[in-house]
Amino acid sequence: MTTNQVKELIETGLPGAAVEVTDERASGDHFSAVIEWTGFEGLSLLEQHQKVYGAVGEYLTKEIHALQLKTFAPETA
Amino acid sequence: MELKEKIQNELLENPVILYMKGTRDMPMCGFSFAVVEALNQYEVEYKTVNVLEDPEIRVSLSEISNWPTIPQLFVNSQLVGGCDITLELHQNGELEKVLSNAKSSTE
């Protein structure tokens, strides 16, 4: 998969999220993503990551072997 | 006994349990290795289960935890997280508190 495909998957699942995806090993199956999304507000780290895994769905553990995540809600200034 | 039941018993019997690829002495994946490395820095007893021994373990486990990947760390039968979360807790000093809660349940 490409980083864009992964990015689109996450953006579709988390409408309005700011997403950056990196192909960690340039192998098309080990990615890391940094995601800022208002929908993470009030959620634990675990719940935030579960939301992302939900967006990526069946691809994870198949086309995507690993997806390292850094998630946070926007800082309320 | 059905695999799911076996896993649920394992979760109950072991305050801290890590489902990983490989074993503590021979981790078979970088993420599993990183979690073992983090746990080894605390005086905490923990059980490991090598999911590679039976591919069905992973399927049943993910149904229980709603978490698709391995490794998975549990404390007091609650999913703490995979590699990212465990390391983030470790780096910001919270993992110690999480693990110390586990000890109280075995005394």
N, CA and C atoms of all chains as a GROMACS GRO file, in nm:
protein
  552
    1MET      N    1   0.085  -0.121   0.000
    1MET     CA    2   0.000   0.000   0.000
    1MET      C    3   0.087   0.124   0.000
    2THR      N    4   0.027   0.235  -0.040
    2THR     CA    5   0.104   0.360  -0.038
    2THR      C    6   0.062   0.441   0.085
    3THR      N    7   0.146   0.536   0.121
    3THR     CA    8   0.113   0.621   0.237
    3THR      C    9  -0.016   0.697   0.208
    4ASN      N   10  -0.037   0.737   0.083
    4ASN     CA   11  -0.161   0.809   0.050
    4ASN      C   12  -0.284   0.724   0.072
    5GLN      N   13  -0.275   0.596   0.034
    5GLN     CA   14  -0.390   0.508   0.052
    5GLN      C   15  -0.423   0.494   0.201
    6VAL      N   16  -0.318   0.481   0.281
    6VAL     CA   17  -0.339   0.467   0.427
    6VAL      C   18  -0.398   0.597   0.481
    7LYS      N   19  -0.342   0.709   0.435
    7LYS     CA   20  -0.390   0.841   0.480
    7LYS      C   21  -0.539   0.856   0.447
    8GLU      N   22  -0.576   0.818   0.325
    8GLU     CA   23  -0.717   0.832   0.283
    8GLU      C   24  -0.808   0.744   0.368
    9LEU      N   25  -0.763   0.624   0.394
    9LEU     CA   26  -0.840   0.531   0.478
    9LEU      C   27  -0.871   0.595   0.613
   10ILE      N   28  -0.768   0.653   0.674
   10ILE     CA   29  -0.784   0.712   0.808
   10ILE      C   30  -0.873   0.836   0.799
   11GLU      N   31  -0.848   0.919   0.698
   11GLU     CA   32  -0.929   1.042   0.682
   11GLU      C   33  -1.075   1.010   0.658
   12THR      N   34  -1.100   0.900   0.586
   12THR     CA   35  -1.241   0.861   0.560
   12THR      C   36  -1.307   0.818   0.690
   13GLY      N   37  -1.231   0.744   0.768
   13GLY     CA   38  -1.288   0.692   0.894
   13GLY      C   39  -1.297   0.797   1.004
   14LEU      N   40  -1.205   0.898   0.997
   14LEU     CA   41  -1.204   1.001   1.101
   14LEU      C   42  -1.222   1.137   1.032
   15PRO      N   43  -1.346   1.169   0.993
   15PRO     CA   44  -1.369   1.291   0.914
   15PRO      C   45  -1.311   1.415   0.979
   16GLY      N   46  -1.228   1.488   0.904
   16GLY     CA   47  -1.175   1.614   0.955
   16GLY      C   48  -1.043   1.599   1.027
   17ALA      N   49  -0.991   1.477   1.035
   17ALA     CA   50  -0.865   1.456   1.109
   17ALA      C   51  -0.747   1.506   1.026
   18ALA      N   52  -0.644   1.555   1.096
   18ALA     CA   53  -0.517   1.592   1.030
   18ALA      C   54  -0.427   1.470   1.041
   19VAL      N   55  -0.390   1.413   0.927
   19VAL     CA   56  -0.320   1.284   0.926
   19VAL      C   57  -0.190   1.294   0.850
   20GLU      N   58  -0.083   1.239   0.911
   20GLU     CA   59   0.046   1.229   0.841
   20GLU      C   60   0.090   1.083   0.847
   21VAL      N   61   0.119   1.023   0.734
   21VAL     CA   62   0.157   0.881   0.732
   21VAL      C   63   0.297   0.867   0.675
   22THR      N   64   0.377   0.782   0.739
   22THR     CA   65   0.513   0.757   0.692
   22THR      C   66   0.529   0.607   0.668
   23ASP      N   67   0.595   0.573   0.556
   23ASP     CA   68   0.624   0.431   0.530
   23ASP      C   69   0.757   0.402   0.600
   24GLU      N   70   0.748   0.342   0.718
   24GLU     CA   71   0.864   0.328   0.805
   24GLU      C   72   0.980   0.256   0.740
   25ARG      N   73   0.950   0.152   0.664
   25ARG     CA   74   1.061   0.072   0.610
   25ARG      C   75   1.063   0.074   0.457
   26ALA      N   76   0.988   0.171   0.401
   26ALA     CA   77   0.978   0.180   0.254
   26ALA      C   78   0.944   0.043   0.196
   27SER      N   79   0.863  -0.032   0.271
   27SER     CA   80   0.828  -0.167   0.223
   27SER      C   81   0.679  -0.177   0.194
   28GLY      N   82   0.609  -0.067   0.212
   28GLY     CA   83   0.466  -0.066   0.178
   28GLY      C   84   0.379  -0.146   0.272
   29ASP      N   85   0.434  -0.182   0.393
   29ASP     CA   86   0.347  -0.255   0.487
   29ASP      C   87   0.374  -0.222   0.633
   30HIS      N   88   0.477  -0.140   0.658
   30HIS     CA   89   0.504  -0.095   0.796
   30HIS      C   90   0.492   0.056   0.798
   31PHE      N   91   0.380   0.106   0.856
   31PHE     CA   92   0.356   0.250   0.852
   31PHE      C   93   0.354   0.307   0.992
   32SER      N   94   0.375   0.440   1.000
   32SER     CA   95   0.348   0.510   1.126
   32SER      C   96   0.261   0.629   1.087
   33ALA      N   97   0.174   0.668   1.178
   33ALA     CA   98   0.083   0.780   1.148
   33ALA      C   99   0.073   0.872   1.269
   34VAL      N  100   0.070   1.001   1.240
   34VAL     CA  101   0.047   1.101   1.345
   34VAL      C  102  -0.089   1.163   1.312
   35ILE      N  103  -0.180   1.157   1.408
   35ILE     CA  104  -0.318   1.198   1.380
   35ILE      C  105  -0.369   1.294   1.486
   36GLU      N  106  -0.415   1.410   1.442
   36GLU     CA  107  -0.480   1.505   1.533
   36GLU      C  108  -0.626   1.513   1.492
   37TRP      N  109  -0.715   1.493   1.588
   37TRP     CA  110  -0.857   1.486   1.551
   37TRP      C  111  -0.943   1.530   1.669
   38THR      N  112  -1.040   1.614   1.642
   38THR     CA  113  -1.128   1.663   1.750
   38THR      C  114  -1.204   1.546   1.813
   39GLY      N  115  -1.230   1.443   1.730
   39GLY     CA  116  -1.305   1.328   1.780
   39GLY      C  117  -1.232   1.251   1.889
   40PHE      N  118  -1.103   1.280   1.911
   40PHE     CA  119  -1.027   1.209   2.016
   40PHE      C  120  -1.051   1.269   2.154
   41GLU      N  121  -1.112   1.388   2.155
   41GLU     CA  122  -1.130   1.458   2.283
   41GLU      C  123  -1.204   1.369   2.383
   42GLY      N  124  -1.150   1.360   2.504
   42GLY     CA  125  -1.217   1.283   2.609
   42GLY      C  126  -1.194   1.134   2.600
   43LEU      N  127  -1.125   1.090   2.494
   43LEU     CA  128  -1.102   0.945   2.480
   43LEU      C  129  -0.966   0.908   2.539
   44SER      N  130  -0.957   0.790   2.594
   44SER     CA  131  -0.827   0.742   2.642
   44SER      C  132  -0.741   0.711   2.520
   45LEU      N  133  -0.610   0.695   2.545
   45LEU     CA  134  -0.517   0.662   2.436
   45LEU      C  135  -0.564   0.533   2.366
   46LEU      N  136  -0.607   0.438   2.447
   46LEU     CA  137  -0.651   0.310   2.394
   46LEU      C  138  -0.770   0.329   2.300
   47GLU      N  139  -0.867   0.409   2.345
   47GLU     CA  140  -0.987   0.431   2.262
   47GLU      C  141  -0.952   0.506   2.136
   48GLN      N  142  -0.855   0.600   2.147
   48GLN     CA  143  -0.814   0.675   2.027
   48GLN      C  144  -0.756   0.578   1.923
   49HIS      N  145  -0.666   0.493   1.971
   49HIS     CA  146  -0.603   0.399   1.876
   49HIS      C  147  -0.708   0.302   1.820
   50GLN      N  148  -0.805   0.260   1.904
   50GLN     CA  149  -0.908   0.168   1.855
   50GLN      C  150  -0.990   0.233   1.745
   51LYS      N  151  -1.010   0.366   1.757
   51LYS     CA  152  -1.085   0.438   1.652
   51LYS      C  153  -1.007   0.430   1.520
   52VAL      N  154  -0.876   0.449   1.529
   52VAL     CA  155  -0.794   0.448   1.407
   52VAL      C  156  -0.794   0.307   1.347
   53TYR      N  157  -0.778   0.208   1.433
   53TYR     CA  158  -0.779   0.069   1.383
   53TYR      C  159  -0.914   0.037   1.318
   54GLY      N  160  -1.020   0.096   1.374
   54GLY     CA  161  -1.153   0.075   1.315
   54GLY      C  162  -1.160   0.133   1.174
   55ALA      N  163  -1.096   0.251   1.158
   55ALA     CA  164  -1.098   0.318   1.026
   55ALA      C  165  -1.019   0.236   0.924
   56VAL      N  166  -0.910   0.176   0.969
   56VAL     CA  167  -0.823   0.101   0.876
   56VAL      C  168  -0.880  -0.038   0.852
   57GLY      N  169  -0.956  -0.087   0.951
   57GLY     CA  170  -1.032  -0.210   0.934
   57GLY      C  171  -0.949  -0.331   0.892
   58GLU      N  172  -1.003  -0.404   0.795
   58GLU     CA  173  -0.946  -0.533   0.755
   58GLU      C  174  -0.805  -0.521   0.699
   59TYR      N  175  -0.766  -0.402   0.652
   59TYR     CA  176  -0.631  -0.391   0.595
   59TYR      C  177  -0.525  -0.424   0.700
   60LEU      N  178  -0.560  -0.392   0.826
   60LEU     CA  179  -0.459  -0.414   0.930
   60LEU      C  180  -0.441  -0.563   0.954
   61THR      N  181  -0.320  -0.602   0.962
   61THR     CA  182  -0.268  -0.739   0.972
   61THR      C  183  -0.272  -0.808   0.835
   62LYS      N  184  -0.330  -0.745   0.735
   62LYS     CA  185  -0.320  -0.805   0.600
   62LYS      C  186  -0.221  -0.721   0.522
   63GLU      N  187  -0.275  -0.623   0.440
   63GLU     CA  188  -0.180  -0.541   0.361
   63GLU      C  189  -0.090  -0.458   0.453
   64ILE      N  190  -0.146  -0.422   0.568
   64ILE     CA  191  -0.068  -0.338   0.660
   64ILE      C  192  -0.021  -0.427   0.775
   65HIS      N  193   0.107  -0.454   0.781
   65HIS     CA  194   0.159  -0.542   0.888
   65HIS      C  195   0.166  -0.468   1.021
   66ALA      N  196   0.206  -0.340   1.010
   66ALA     CA  197   0.219  -0.264   1.136
   66ALA      C  198   0.180  -0.120   1.112
   67LEU      N  199   0.110  -0.063   1.210
   67LEU     CA  200   0.071   0.077   1.200
   67LEU      C  201   0.096   0.141   1.336
   68GLN      N  202   0.210   0.207   1.346
   68GLN     CA  203   0.243   0.272   1.474
   68GLN      C  204   0.169   0.405   1.479
   69LEU      N  205   0.113   0.436   1.596
   69LEU     CA  206   0.025   0.554   1.604
   69LEU      C  207   0.070   0.655   1.708
   70LYS      N  208   0.054   0.781   1.674
   70LYS     CA  209   0.071   0.892   1.768
   70LYS      C  210  -0.059   0.972   1.750
   71THR      N  211  -0.146   0.966   1.851
   71THR     CA  212  -0.277   1.032   1.834
   71THR      C  213  -0.295   1.138   1.943
   72PHE      N  214  -0.360   1.247   1.909
   72PHE     CA  215  -0.394   1.347   2.012
   72PHE      C  216  -0.508   1.436   1.965
   73ALA      N  217  -0.576   1.489   2.064
   73ALA     CA  218  -0.685   1.584   2.034
   73ALA      C  219  -0.620   1.722   2.025
   74PRO      N  220  -0.679   1.811   1.946
   74PRO     CA  221  -0.621   1.947   1.935
   74PRO      C  222  -0.616   2.012   2.073
   75GLU      N  223  -0.504   2.082   2.099
   75GLU     CA  224  -0.491   2.155   2.227
   75GLU      C  225  -0.602   2.259   2.233
   76THR      N  226  -0.680   2.260   2.340
   76THR     CA  227  -0.782   2.368   2.350
   76THR      C  228  -0.707   2.489   2.406
   77ALA      N  229  -0.687   2.590   2.320
   77ALA     CA  230  -0.604   2.707   2.359
   77ALA      C  231  -0.672   2.785   2.470
   78MET      N  232  -1.184  -2.738   2.676
   78MET     CA  233  -1.223  -2.598   2.707
   78MET      C  234  -1.196  -2.515   2.580
   79GLU      N  235  -1.293  -2.430   2.550
   79GLU     CA  236  -1.282  -2.346   2.430
   79GLU      C  237  -1.168  -2.246   2.450
   80LEU      N  238  -1.102  -2.210   2.340
   80LEU     CA  239  -0.985  -2.122   2.348
   80LEU      C  240  -1.018  -1.990   2.416
   81LYS      N  241  -1.136  -1.936   2.383
   81LYS     CA  242  -1.171  -1.806   2.441
   81LYS      C  243  -1.178  -1.814   2.593
   82GLU      N  244  -1.236  -1.926   2.640
   82GLU     CA  245  -1.248  -1.946   2.785
   82GLU      C  246  -1.108  -1.957   2.847
   83LYS      N  247  -1.020  -2.029   2.775
   83LYS     CA  248  -0.882  -2.049   2.825
   83LYS      C  249  -0.814  -1.911   2.838
   84ILE      N  250  -0.832  -1.827   2.740
   84ILE     CA  251  -0.769  -1.694   2.744
   84ILE      C  252  -0.826  -1.614   2.860
   85GLN      N  253  -0.960  -1.620   2.874
   85GLN     CA  254  -1.021  -1.542   2.982
   85GLN      C  255  -0.970  -1.589   3.118
   86ASN      N  256  -0.949  -1.721   3.132
   86ASN     CA  257  -0.893  -1.772   3.258
   86ASN      C  258  -0.751  -1.721   3.278
   87GLU      N  259  -0.673  -1.722   3.169
   87GLU     CA  260  -0.534  -1.672   3.177
   87GLU      C  261  -0.533  -1.526   3.222
   88LEU      N  262  -0.627  -1.449   3.170
   88LEU     CA  263  -0.632  -1.306   3.205
   88LEU      C  264  -0.663  -1.289   3.353
   89LEU      N  265  -0.751  -1.377   3.405
   89LEU     CA  266  -0.790  -1.368   3.546
   89LEU      C  267  -0.678  -1.414   3.637
   90GLU      N  268  -0.608  -1.521   3.592
   90GLU     CA  269  -0.507  -1.582   3.681
   90GLU      C  270  -0.376  -1.504   3.684
   91ASN      N  271  -0.354  -1.419   3.584
   91ASN     CA  272  -0.226  -1.348   3.577
   91ASN      C  273  -0.249  -1.197   3.578
   92PRO      N  274  -0.220  -1.131   3.691
   92PRO     CA  275  -0.242  -0.987   3.699
   92PRO      C  276  -0.176  -0.911   3.583
   93VAL      N  277  -0.057  -0.956   3.540
   93VAL     CA  278   0.010  -0.891   3.426
   93VAL      C  279   0.041  -1.001   3.325
   94ILE      N  280  -0.013  -0.987   3.205
   94ILE     CA  281   0.011  -1.090   3.102
   94ILE      C  282   0.030  -1.022   2.967
   95LEU      N  283   0.129  -1.072   2.894
   95LEU     CA  284   0.164  -1.012   2.764
   95LEU      C  285   0.148  -1.118   2.655
   96TYR      N  286   0.058  -1.091   2.563
   96TYR     CA  287   0.044  -1.179   2.445
   96TYR      C  288   0.140  -1.124   2.340
   97MET      N  289   0.234  -1.207   2.298
   97MET     CA  290   0.341  -1.156   2.212
   97MET      C  291   0.377  -1.259   2.106
   98LYS      N  292   0.462  -1.213   2.012
   98LYS     CA  293   0.516  -1.307   1.913
   98LYS      C  294   0.650  -1.352   1.967
   99GLY      N  295   0.661  -1.482   1.997
   99GLY     CA  296   0.785  -1.535   2.051
   99GLY      C  297   0.776  -1.543   2.202
  100THR      N  298   0.893  -1.552   2.267
  100THR     CA  299   0.895  -1.563   2.414
  100THR      C  300   0.978  -1.448   2.470
  101ARG      N  301   0.975  -1.438   2.602
  101ARG     CA  302   1.049  -1.330   2.669
  101ARG      C  303   1.197  -1.334   2.632
  102ASP      N  304   1.249  -1.459   2.625
  102ASP     CA  305   1.392  -1.470   2.594
  102ASP      C  306   1.418  -1.467   2.444
  103MET      N  307   1.313  -1.499   2.366
  103MET     CA  308   1.332  -1.501   2.218
  103MET      C  309   1.213  -1.432   2.150
  104PRO      N  310   1.204  -1.297   2.169
  104PRO     CA  311   1.095  -1.228   2.100
  104PRO      C  312   1.113  -1.240   1.949
  105MET      N  313   1.004  -1.259   1.876
  105MET     CA  314   1.016  -1.281   1.731
  105MET      C  315   0.971  -1.160   1.652
  106CYS      N  316   0.950  -1.047   1.724
  106CYS     CA  317   0.910  -0.927   1.648
  106CYS      C  318   0.953  -0.807   1.728
  107GLY      N  319   0.991  -0.701   1.656
  107GLY     CA  320   1.048  -0.582   1.720
  107GLY      C  321   0.954  -0.519   1.821
  108PHE      N  322   0.826  -0.520   1.789
  108PHE     CA  323   0.729  -0.456   1.879
  108PHE      C  324   0.716  -0.537   2.007
  109SER      N  325   0.711  -0.670   1.993
  109SER     CA  326   0.703  -0.755   2.114
  109SER      C  327   0.830  -0.737   2.197
  110PHE      N  328   0.942  -0.730   2.129
  110PHE     CA  329   1.071  -0.713   2.198
  110PHE      C  330   1.071  -0.582   2.278
  111ALA      N  331   1.019  -0.475   2.217
  111ALA     CA  332   1.020  -0.343   2.284
  111ALA      C  333   0.937  -0.346   2.411
  112VAL      N  334   0.823  -0.418   2.408
  112VAL     CA  335   0.738  -0.423   2.528
  112VAL      C  336   0.806  -0.505   2.637
  113VAL      N  337   0.867  -0.617   2.598
  113VAL     CA  338   0.940  -0.700   2.696
  113VAL      C  339   1.051  -0.617   2.760
  114GLU      N  340   1.124  -0.543   2.677
  114GLU     CA  341   1.232  -0.457   2.728
  114GLU      C  342   1.179  -0.358   2.831
  115ALA      N  343   1.063  -0.298   2.801
  115ALA     CA  344   1.005  -0.199   2.894
  115ALA      C  345   0.965  -0.267   3.024
  116LEU      N  346   0.895  -0.381   3.013
  116LEU     CA  347   0.847  -0.450   3.133
  116LEU      C  348   0.964  -0.495   3.221
  117ASN      N  349   1.074  -0.534   3.157
  117ASN     CA  350   1.188  -0.586   3.235
  117ASN      C  351   1.255  -0.479   3.320
  118GLN      N  352   1.215  -0.353   3.298
  118GLN     CA  353   1.277  -0.247   3.379
  118GLN      C  354   1.199  -0.225   3.509
  119TYR      N  355   1.094  -0.303   3.528
  119TYR     CA  356   1.015  -0.290   3.651
  119TYR      C  357   1.021  -0.422   3.725
  120GLU      N  358   1.014  -0.416   3.859
  120GLU     CA  359   1.010  -0.543   3.932
  120GLU      C  360   0.866  -0.595   3.927
  121VAL      N  361   0.828  -0.648   3.818
  121VAL     CA  362   0.692  -0.699   3.807
  121VAL      C  363   0.698  -0.839   3.746
  122GLU      N  364   0.621  -0.928   3.806
  122GLU     CA  365   0.610  -1.062   3.750
  122GLU      C  366   0.508  -1.056   3.638
  123TYR      N  367   0.543  -1.112   3.524
  123TYR     CA  368   0.442  -1.112   3.417
  123TYR      C  369   0.454  -1.242   3.338
  124LYS      N  370   0.339  -1.287   3.291
  124LYS     CA  371   0.336  -1.410   3.210
  124LYS      C  372   0.337  -1.368   3.063
  125THR      N  373   0.400  -1.449   2.980
  125THR     CA  374   0.392  -1.420   2.836
  125THR      C  375   0.326  -1.540   2.767
  126VAL      N  376   0.254  -1.510   2.662
  126VAL     CA  377   0.193  -1.616   2.580
  126VAL      C  378   0.241  -1.593   2.437
  127ASN      N  379   0.296  -1.698   2.378
  127ASN     CA  380   0.348  -1.689   2.241
  127ASN      C  381   0.235  -1.718   2.143
  128VAL      N  382   0.183  -1.612   2.080
  128VAL     CA  383   0.067  -1.633   1.992
  128VAL      C  384   0.105  -1.710   1.866
  129LEU      N  385   0.234  -1.721   1.840
  129LEU     CA  386   0.275  -1.794   1.719
  129LEU      C  387   0.254  -1.945   1.734
  130GLU      N  388   0.238  -1.988   1.860
  130GLU     CA  389   0.217  -2.132   1.883
  130GLU      C  390   0.086  -2.180   1.823
  131ASP      N  391  -0.014  -2.089   1.821
  131ASP     CA  392  -0.145  -2.132   1.767
  131ASP      C  393  -0.214  -2.008   1.710
  132PRO      N  394  -0.226  -2.001   1.576
  132PRO     CA  395  -0.284  -1.882   1.512
  132PRO      C  396  -0.424  -1.848   1.562
  133GLU      N  397  -0.492  -1.948   1.620
  133GLU     CA  398  -0.627  -1.923   1.670
  133GLU      C  399  -0.626  -1.831   1.792
  134ILE      N  400  -0.514  -1.833   1.866
  134ILE     CA  401  -0.505  -1.748   1.988
  134ILE      C  402  -0.532  -1.604   1.950
  135ARG      N  403  -0.468  -1.564   1.840
  135ARG     CA  404  -0.478  -1.424   1.800
  135ARG      C  405  -0.622  -1.386   1.766
  136VAL      N  406  -0.692  -1.479   1.699
  136VAL     CA  407  -0.831  -1.452   1.657
  136VAL      C  408  -0.920  -1.434   1.780
  137SER      N  409  -0.910  -1.530   1.872
  137SER     CA  410  -0.994  -1.523   1.993
  137SER      C  411  -0.958  -1.402   2.077
  138LEU      N  412  -0.828  -1.375   2.087
  138LEU     CA  413  -0.783  -1.263   2.170
  138LEU      C  414  -0.838  -1.131   2.117
  139SER      N  415  -0.832  -1.113   1.986
  139SER     CA  416  -0.879  -0.987   1.927
  139SER      C  417  -1.028  -0.969   1.946
  140GLU      N  418  -1.100  -1.081   1.953
  140GLU     CA  419  -1.245  -1.071   1.980
  140GLU      C  420  -1.268  -1.023   2.122
  141ILE      N  421  -1.182  -1.068   2.214
  141ILE     CA  422  -1.198  -1.029   2.355
  141ILE      C  423  -1.156  -0.883   2.373
  142SER      N  424  -1.045  -0.844   2.309
  142SER     CA  425  -0.985  -0.713   2.340
  142SER      C  426  -1.024  -0.603   2.243
  143ASN      N  427  -1.084  -0.641   2.130
  143ASN     CA  428  -1.113  -0.544   2.024
  143ASN      C  429  -0.985  -0.468   1.984
  144TRP      N  430  -0.877  -0.548   1.976
  144TRP     CA  431  -0.748  -0.491   1.936
  144TRP      C  432  -0.688  -0.586   1.835
  145PRO      N  433  -0.657  -0.538   1.715
  145PRO     CA  434  -0.626  -0.632   1.606
  145PRO      C  435  -0.483  -0.684   1.603
  146THR      N  436  -0.390  -0.611   1.671
  146THR     CA  437  -0.250  -0.649   1.649
  146THR      C  438  -0.188  -0.710   1.773
  147ILE      N  439  -0.068  -0.763   1.755
  147ILE     CA  440   0.011  -0.821   1.865
  147ILE      C  441   0.138  -0.737   1.869
  148PRO      N  442   0.194  -0.702   1.988
  148PRO     CA  443   0.163  -0.754   2.120
  148PRO      C  444   0.042  -0.686   2.185
  149GLN      N  445  -0.010  -0.752   2.288
  149GLN     CA  446  -0.116  -0.695   2.371
  149GLN      C  447  -0.081  -0.716   2.518
  150LEU      N  448  -0.080  -0.605   2.593
  150LEU     CA  449  -0.049  -0.613   2.736
  150LEU      C  450  -0.176  -0.596   2.816
  151PHE      N  451  -0.198  -0.686   2.912
  151PHE     CA  452  -0.315  -0.679   3.000
  151PHE      C  453  -0.269  -0.666   3.144
  152VAL      N  454  -0.338  -0.581   3.220
  152VAL     CA  455  -0.316  -0.573   3.365
  152VAL      C  456  -0.453  -0.586   3.431
  153ASN      N  457  -0.464  -0.682   3.525
  153ASN     CA  458  -0.593  -0.709   3.590
  153ASN      C  459  -0.704  -0.730   3.485
  154SER      N  460  -0.673  -0.809   3.384
  154SER     CA  461  -0.766  -0.846   3.275
  154SER      C  462  -0.809  -0.728   3.189
  155GLN      N  463  -0.746  -0.613   3.209
  155GLN     CA  464  -0.782  -0.496   3.126
  155GLN      C  465  -0.672  -0.473   3.022
  156LEU      N  466  -0.712  -0.449   2.898
  156LEU     CA  467  -0.610  -0.421   2.796
  156LEU      C  468  -0.546  -0.286   2.825
  157VAL      N  469  -0.414  -0.286   2.839
  157VAL     CA  470  -0.341  -0.160   2.855
  157VAL      C  471  -0.313  -0.103   2.717
  158GLY      N  472  -0.274  -0.192   2.626
  158GLY     CA  473  -0.251  -0.147   2.488
  158GLY      C  474  -0.152  -0.235   2.418
  159GLY      N  475  -0.113  -0.188   2.298
  159GLY     CA  476  -0.011  -0.258   2.222
  159GLY      C  477   0.124  -0.192   2.250
  160CYS      N  478   0.212  -0.199   2.152
  160CYS     CA  479   0.348  -0.148   2.172
  160CYS      C  480   0.347   0.004   2.189
  161ASP      N  481   0.277   0.076   2.102
  161ASP     CA  482   0.279   0.223   2.108
  161ASP      C  483   0.238   0.274   2.245
  162ILE      N  484   0.123   0.224   2.292
  162ILE     CA  485   0.068   0.278   2.417
  162ILE      C  486   0.157   0.239   2.535
  163THR      N  487   0.200   0.112   2.537
  163THR     CA  488   0.284   0.068   2.649
  163THR      C  489   0.411   0.152   2.656
  164LEU      N  490   0.472   0.177   2.541
  164LEU     CA  491   0.596   0.256   2.542
  164LEU      C  492   0.567   0.401   2.579
  165GLU      N  493   0.453   0.455   2.533
  165GLU     CA  494   0.420   0.594   2.567
  165GLU      C  495   0.400   0.606   2.719
  166LEU      N  496   0.329   0.509   2.778
  166LEU     CA  497   0.309   0.508   2.924
  166LEU      C  498   0.445   0.494   2.994
  167HIS      N  499   0.532   0.410   2.937
  167HIS     CA  500   0.664   0.387   2.996
  167HIS      C  501   0.745   0.517   2.994
  168GLN      N  502   0.739   0.587   2.879
  168GLN     CA  503   0.818   0.710   2.865
  168GLN      C  504   0.765   0.821   2.956
  169ASN      N  505   0.631   0.827   2.975
  169ASN     CA  506   0.583   0.939   3.059
  169ASN      C  507   0.562   0.895   3.206
  170GLY      N  508   0.621   0.776   3.240
  170GLY     CA  509   0.624   0.736   3.381
  170GLY      C  510   0.494   0.678   3.433
  171GLU      N  511   0.393   0.661   3.347
  171GLU     CA  512   0.264   0.611   3.397
  171GLU      C  513   0.260   0.459   3.405
  172LEU      N  514   0.349   0.391   3.330
  172LEU     CA  515   0.342   0.244   3.327
  172LEU      C  516   0.365   0.187   3.467
  173GLU      N  517   0.454   0.253   3.541
  173GLU     CA  518   0.485   0.205   3.677
  173GLU      C  519   0.357   0.201   3.762
  174LYS      N  520   0.278   0.308   3.751
  174LYS     CA  521   0.154   0.314   3.830
  174LYS      C  522   0.058   0.202   3.787
  175VAL      N  523   0.046   0.184   3.654
  175VAL     CA  524  -0.044   0.081   3.600
  175VAL      C  525  -0.001  -0.056   3.654
  176LEU      N  526   0.130  -0.082   3.648
  176LEU     CA  527   0.181  -0.213   3.691
  176LEU      C  528   0.167  -0.230   3.843
  177SER      N  529   0.182  -0.122   3.917
  177SER     CA  530   0.173  -0.135   4.064
  177SER      C  531   0.029  -0.169   4.104
  178ASN      N  532  -0.068  -0.127   4.024
  178ASN     CA  533  -0.206  -0.168   4.052
  178ASN      C  534  -0.221  -0.318   4.043
  179ALA      N  535  -0.143  -0.376   3.953
  179ALA     CA  536  -0.152  -0.522   3.933
  179ALA      C  537  -0.104  -0.592   4.059
  180LYS      N  538   0.005  -0.543   4.117
  180LYS     CA  539   0.062  -0.614   4.233
  180LYS      C  540  -0.043  -0.624   4.342
  181SER      N  541  -0.121  -0.520   4.360
  181SER     CA  542  -0.212  -0.522   4.477
  181SER      C  543  -0.310  -0.638   4.464
  182SER      N  544  -0.338  -0.680   4.342
  182SER     CA  545  -0.442  -0.786   4.331
  182SER      C  546  -0.383  -0.923   4.366
  183THR      N  547  -0.251  -0.937   4.373
  183THR     CA  548  -0.198  -1.072   4.402
  183THR      C  549  -0.166  -1.086   4.552
  184GLU      N  550  -0.163  -0.974   4.625
  184GLU     CA  551  -0.126  -0.991   4.768
  184GLU      C  552  -0.241  -1.053   4.847
   0.00000   0.00000   0.00000
